[in-house]
Amino acid sequence: MQYALRNGLRVIAPDLPHYGMSGPGNLDKSPARTMQDMRDVVHDPRGSTSSASSAPFYLGHSLGGQLVLGYALTWPDAVQGLALEAPAGLEEYPREVTIAPGKTARLFDDSFARDFDKWKQTWDQTGILAAEIARPEQNVRDFFYFKKRDPQTGAVSQAKSGYFMNDSEYARFHTEQRVGLIKGNPKELEQWANVFIFDIYTMVAELQKDDPKNLYDRLTQIKDPIFLAFGDKEPFIPEPRSMA
């Protein structure tokens, strides 16, 4: 983004619904919405009426990568090209998932899309949401930098997952932002965790193997140029088990 700005390009960085500055003012709003709902929110009217040569380029990372892939499928004439950094959307998933030995759940049922209570009732069985809300400050600081701490000895070692391999202003900002949620308004932490975990559902729901029109199967319809990049130590995407 800074490189683009320094070179005189216009950059628009929207908050997705319930993220960034749009979170605190919407504590009473349900986080239930689809990926396509989010695409509708950030749809650029100028891009939809521009010629192909003046249409915007779109940059997306992780969830944002899947969002702009679907954006290009929905409004192909509004996109000049895509830059994708470790994007979601390049895999398919089953609707029913094993959540414990001998126990499965339909975590990606279509009926959850705009029914948060129904989603939460099913996803609470996984413990993922409760664990994220209860994550202590030290665990945040360790996990964000690919570290894990022995609960008995306190010894710190390298972890397989995390967000930042190197320290930077950007990494420190996001770490302190997450820690700030622990120390701030509990309702903001709850809302952020709800949205963060719900968006696992929003991504995977449109990548279902049993859906012949899922986003993954339609990616070859995108004719715009795409720059695609993955870090060689990317821990989350592609999903590790899909690489086995």
N, C-alpha and C positions, 0 to 999 in steps of 0.2 A: 504494500500500500504506500509506504513512504517513497519507494523507488518511483512509483507511478506519479505521485504528487510532485516529486522533484523534477520530473520530466514533463510537467505541464498538463498531465491528464486529469480529467475530472473523475473523482472517486466518490461513490456513494456506498456507505456501509450501514445498511439498515439493521435495526434490532429485530430479530424474529419475535413473534408473539410470546410474551412472558419472559423474555430474556433481556439482559442489559438494563437500560433505563426504563424499559416498559414493565419491569417486574413489580416494583414496590407499589405502583398505582393501580395494580390489578389483582390485589390479594383476594378479592371476592369473586374472581372469575375462574371458571373451570379451565384446567390446562388441557382438557380433551379437545384435540383438533388434529386434522390429518396433514400429511406433507403437502397435499394439494391446497388445503386451506392456507398454509403458510406461503405457498407460491402465489396464490391470489393476492395476499396482503402486500407482497413486495413487487408485484407486477408493475413494470415501468411503462406508463402510457406513452411516453415519448419514444421508448424502444419499439412499441407495437406499431407505431405509425412511421417509423424511420425507414429509410432505404436500407438495403442490406449493407451497403458500404459505410453507413453511419450508425448502425445498430451497436449497442454496447457489447463489450466483452464481460463475461461473468467468471468470477473466481469463487471457488468453494472448497472447503476443507471438511472432511469427515461428513457429518450430517449435511453441512452446507454443500458438499460436493454432490450428494444425492439430490438435494433440492434443486441445484442448477441443471443437473441432467434431466430431471423431470420438467424443469422450466423450458429447456430447449425442445423437448418433445411437445410441450403444450403450445408454445409460441415460437416456432422455428424461425419466422421472419423477424423476430425481435432480438435475435442473438447473432452476433458476428463470430464469436468463438468462445471456448471455455478453457479455463485453467483450473485443473483439479489437483489438489494435494491430498493424498491418501483418502480418496472419496469413498463413502459408503455407496451402495447401489450396484456393485459389480459381482454380487453373489445372490444365490437363492437360499431360502430357508424353509424348514417344515413348520406347519402351523402348531403342531403339538410337540411339546418339549419335555424331556425328563427333568424333573425338578428335585427328585430324591430317589434313592434306590426303590425300584418297583412302583414309582409314582410319576405320572405325567399330567400335564395341564395344557389346555389350548390357550397359550399365552398370546397368540396373535389372531384371535377371533375377530372377524369383521365388526361384530356388534359393539366392540369396545371403543370404536373410533370417536364417538361423541358422547360416550357414557362413562365418565371418570369413575363413578362409584362401582360400576360393574367391573371395570378394568382393575381397580384397586382390590376388590374382593378376591380376584383371581391371582393378581401379582403379589399380594401380601403373603401368599403361600411360599414364595421364593425367598423371602427375607431380605431381598435386595434393597427395597425402599427403606426399611427400618435401619438397615446397616449404614446406608448413606447418610441418613439424618443423624445417626448416633456417632458418626466418624469423629474421633477426637482431633484436636489441633495437631498434636505430634504426628499422628498417622497421616494427616493431610500433607504436612511438610515432608515426611518421608516418601510417601507414595508419589507425590508430584515429581520427585527427582529420582525415581527408580530405586528407592531404598526400602528395606524392610527391617524391622526391629524385633529381636527375640523378646517375647513377653516375659521370660524368666530372667535373662541376664542383661537385657538392654543392648546387646551387641547388634551393631548395624551391618547389614550386608547388602549386596546388589540384588535388586528385584527384577523379575522379567517384565513387569508392567510399570507404566508411569506416563508422565506427560513431557517432561523436559530432561534431555540428556545433558544440557549445559545451562549454567546460570546466565541470566540476562535480565534486562529491565522488564521485558515482556513476561518472562517466567515468574519473576518476583511479583509483578502486578497481579497475575492470575492466582498465584499462591495466596497472596494477602487478601485478595478478594474472597476466596473460598474460606479462609480463616475468619474473615470479617463476618461471614454469615453465621458462624458458630457463636460469635460474641455479640451479634446484633439482635434484631427482632426475630424471635422464634418463628413467627408466621412467614417471614421472608425466607428463612431456611427451609421450612416445610414446603413452601410453594416452589422454590428452586429445585429441591430434591424431587418433588412430584413431577415437574416438567422434565427434568434431566432423565429420570427413569422412564417416564411416559414416552419420551422420544426414542427410546430403544424400540418400543412398540410401533411408533409412527413410521420409523425407517423400515423395519422388518415386515410390517403389515403389507407394504406394497411390493414385497419381494418374495411372495409365497410360491413355492414350487407347484402348488395345485391350481394356481391362477394362470391360465394361458396368456393373459394380457398383462402379466406383471411387468414392472418397470425394466427389470433385467432383460427380459425377452424382447423388449422394444428398443433397446439401446442402438441397434444397428440402423434404426431409422434416423438417427442424428447425423446430419450431413455437414455440420459446422466443423471447422478444425478444432482439435482438442489437444491441449498440452497436459499430460498426465505424469505425476511424480509421486513416488513412494520412497520414504526413507528406508535404508537397509536394516534398520532396527525397529521399524514400525510394529508396535505390540498388539494393536487392535484390529486393523483392517489390512489385508483380508483376515477374516476370523480365523484364528490359529488352527482350529480343528478342520477347517476346509482345506488346509494345506497338507494335511497328513496323507 
